């Protein structure tokens, strides 16, 4: 039997926090076995009072490219896309994962920017004469920090190989770690076969997965991500510019992240930008015909997202949303809340069309209940479509009650239903 209840949730001005999971500081060492075998707060402002008239959202832009995705960074919601899961060759976008693996080692404290790396012949720049490189020489000792900048800013294939050998002993060992991280990050249609992105049929991905990877770099590596915004890097007497032209565009606040190019594919770019309202978007465009077009297309996507969408926070964290009876406990009721602000992306001016409802996992709660235990879910709907959800959890521990206090509860439980409870929606 479904019980209908309503929930009264005040939609007040709230402060947005980035409700994204991040890795624990206790990061497993992915290279341990390989070595043994060898001997990433914004303030999303919510208007008070009556909302302005909704803005008519036009159709998203269309480009002469293979595929593209525009994603909201904080929620992971896709605003628009074209062939998002079509197989592509990422080219130097591969280096986002190479740099991600290195960044996780830095984050774990197993690697440091001032560590020395001896360049082997395999990483010698002369082996990459027709591709991007940072001009490192065999036998030289170079700091990790310089190699990381060489990978991110100069897109150096030689630097990728040098770091792979330094960490894993072989490129193959490092690539296996790249693929392990790809699986952990949910890159379901991605496989890496090398560390630099030179063409290989087995080095493939999708526009969607590359956007997810860009999002992970920003989220999980806050110390390394600013390197992606650096416009130039000088090493070995040679100054090279970052190929991401949008870093120079004063009409957008683009702060990363990576370009790629292959003659078999065209020009690729994953870009990220923020605006004054605290939004961050990630765009991914694959297979453009020129360097200029990949910049233009990403700019068009980012501009579209900022102009016609906004972040909205209808429910605030740690605020009691519901109070429900508890049986067999040392307390008679339990307060339910959400652990983090419920953030969602909506078309501008549609705040008054948002509806919030809840579902409880059962009609009657029984002790013991742990603080933070999931007891239901809050759902946000727009036009009868769920656009965001988050667990409803207990705000406190509820212990088991005494024998006599529980006796009546046991009788009542004999006549109660344990069905899930659903609500009517409420603004």
Secondary structure, DSSP 8 states (H G I E B T S, - for coil): ---EE-------------------SS---TTHHHHHHH----------SS-------------SSSEEEEEETTT--EEEEESTTS-B--GGGHHHHHHHHHHHHHHHTSS-TT-EEE--GGG-GGGGTTS------TT-EEEHHHHHHHHHTS--HHHHHHHHHHHHSSHHHHHHHHHHHHHHTT-TT-B-SSSS----TTSBB-HHHHHHHHHHHHHH-HHHHGGGG--EEEETTEEEE-S-GGGG-TTSEEEEEEEEEETTTEEEEEEEEE-TTS-EEEEEEEEESSHHHHHHHHHHHHHHHHHHEEEEEEE-TT---EEEEEESBSSSEEEEE-SS-EEEEEETT-GGG-EEEEEES-SSEES-B-TT-EEEEEEEEETTEEEEEEEEEESS-B-B--HHHHHHHHHHHTT-----EEE--B-
